[in-house]
């Protein structure tokens, strides 16, 4: 294999599927073969039976919908606030000098540490869950967008000034179109992080959602249900990732993203 040499789309698909096949085969071997106690790790067949029972008898699909709503609700809130601030920080250096130290400090604060405060401020309802995702996402988006915008090609900016563009025109007609694909890619990546925050939010003071089901299953040593919940999260995240990529290609055809 040559370093950095691309592979064909067909081979990429085959290799990606092959890993999942090998992983499931290994999982089946260590559980069905008796190498690991099934109390601590359910086998694939038991996991599927437990998952089917959850969906059919316990209406787990409602928990899935609730969790999806929380993820996208908090993520949209964070994006609406963070993207304009990130663009302002990247485009105008005084704004960056004013906000960057605080944003760099805040992005290291774990969202889970805010949960006790958010429960005091917003209770244990939906707003608290949305705010956990908001806090976990907003500072990451701001900083990454600011870095992307700040690295805009200077030759494009100088060419626009030469053609008579104003300062506001530079932002609207050069900086934003040039960086829109990168900003969209940043949002796609942070959406994946948002899924980790929602599970943390649902583990405390929640009566619904995938995370709530997982913590309840732990108390009953129902590892099949736990694994099923984890797989559902992964599948939803994978589907949303593919959808985000397709949307980005449609919105920004000039980009290779």
Residue pairs with C-beta under 8 A, 6 or more apart in sequence:
7 15
24 44
27 43
27 44
28 43
28 44
29 35
30 36
30 41
31 38
31 41
31 42
31 43
31 44
32 43
32 45
38 46
38 223
39 221
39 223
40 223
41 223
41 227
42 50
42 223
42 224
42 227
46 224
47 224
47 227
47 228
47 231
48 228
49 224
50 222
50 224
50 225
50 228
51 60
51 224
51 225
51 228
51 231
51 232
54 60
54 213
54 225
54 228
55 61
60 213
62 208
63 208
63 209
63 210
63 212
63 213
64 210
64 232
64 236
66 208
66 209
67 198
67 202
67 209
67 210
67 211
67 233
68 236
70 126
70 129
70 130
70 133
70 198
70 201
70 202
70 209
71 133
71 191
71 194
71 195
71 198
73 126
73 130
73 133
74 129
74 130
74 131
74 132
74 133
74 134
74 137
74 194
74 197
74 198
75 133
75 137
75 187
75 190
75 191
75 194
77 130
77 133
77 134
77 138
78 133
78 134
78 137
78 138
78 141
78 190
78 194
79 137
79 141
79 187
81 134
81 138
82 137
82 138
82 139
82 141
82 142
82 145
83 141
83 145
83 183
83 187
85 99
85 142
85 145
85 146
86 141
86 142
86 143
86 144
86 145
86 146
86 148
86 149
86 183
87 145
87 146
87 149
87 171
87 175
87 176
87 179
87 183
88 95
89 95
89 96
89 99
89 100
89 103
89 142
89 145
89 146
89 149
89 150
90 96
90 145
90 146
90 147
90 148
90 149
90 150
90 151
90 152
90 175
90 179
91 149
91 150
91 170
91 171
91 175
96 146
96 150
99 142
100 143
100 146
103 139
103 142
103 143
103 146
104 143
106 139
107 139
107 140
107 142
107 143
109 135
109 139
110 136
111 132
111 133
111 135
111 136
111 197
111 200
111 201
112 132
112 197
112 200
114 131
114 132
114 135
115 128
115 132
115 200
115 201
115 204
115 205
118 128
118 131
118 132
118 135
119 128
119 204
119 205
121 128
121 131
122 128
122 131
124 205
124 206
128 201
128 205
129 198
129 201
129 202
129 206
129 209
132 197
132 198
132 200
132 201
133 194
133 197
133 198
133 201
135 197
136 193
136 194
136 196
136 197
137 190
137 193
137 194
137 197
140 190
140 193
141 186
141 187
141 190
144 186
144 189
144 190
145 179
145 183
145 186
148 179
148 182
148 183
148 186
149 175
149 179
149 183
152 174
152 175
152 178
152 179
153 178
156 174
156 178
157 170
157 174
157 175
160 169
160 170
160 173
160 174
161 170
165 173
165 174
180 251
180 252
181 248
181 252
181 254
181 255
181 257
182 257
184 244
184 247
184 248
184 251
184 252
184 257
185 248
185 257
187 244
188 241
188 244
188 245
188 248
191 240
191 241
191 244
192 237
192 241
195 233
195 236
195 237
198 209
198 211
199 210
199 211
199 214
199 233
200 211
201 211
202 208
202 209
202 210
202 211
202 212
202 215
203 211
203 212
203 214
203 215
206 212
210 229
210 232
210 233
213 225
213 229
214 225
214 226
214 229
214 230
217 223
217 225
217 226
217 229
218 226
245 257
248 255
248 257
249 255
249 257
